[in-house]
Amino acid sequence: MTVQTTEKYCPICGKPVTDPTYNRFGEFACSDGHAEEYVKEVRAQKVQAHAANRAVQEERPPRQMRGG
């Protein structure tokens, strides 16, 4: 059984969030500024993950085709 909390906290400062206006990517922020800061952090994490994934793919040797 999972327990769902109804309290929401800003991912930037940790303050309780009462206004549902500043919802970004399913996270509620306490202000528009913190919502935008959260968006920037999420985007930066996605860019880093994509770059790391691309670097791993480039390190792999190319697959060789087998002739039939």
Phi, psi and omega in degrees: 000129178260145178255124179259130177266142179266348179282138179240143181232145179295129180289347181268308185249345178086002179290148175298141181252126179248338182261118182283005183297321187264066180254118179230126179054033179082004178250137179262134178246163183276343181207167179296322179297317179288328176296316179292323177296320177298317178300316179299319180295317180296316179298317180297320178296320179294320179296316179297317179296318180295317179295319179294319179296319179295320179297320178294318180295324181287336179284334182290140175291151181294149178287141178262137179278139176263130179277150185252000000 
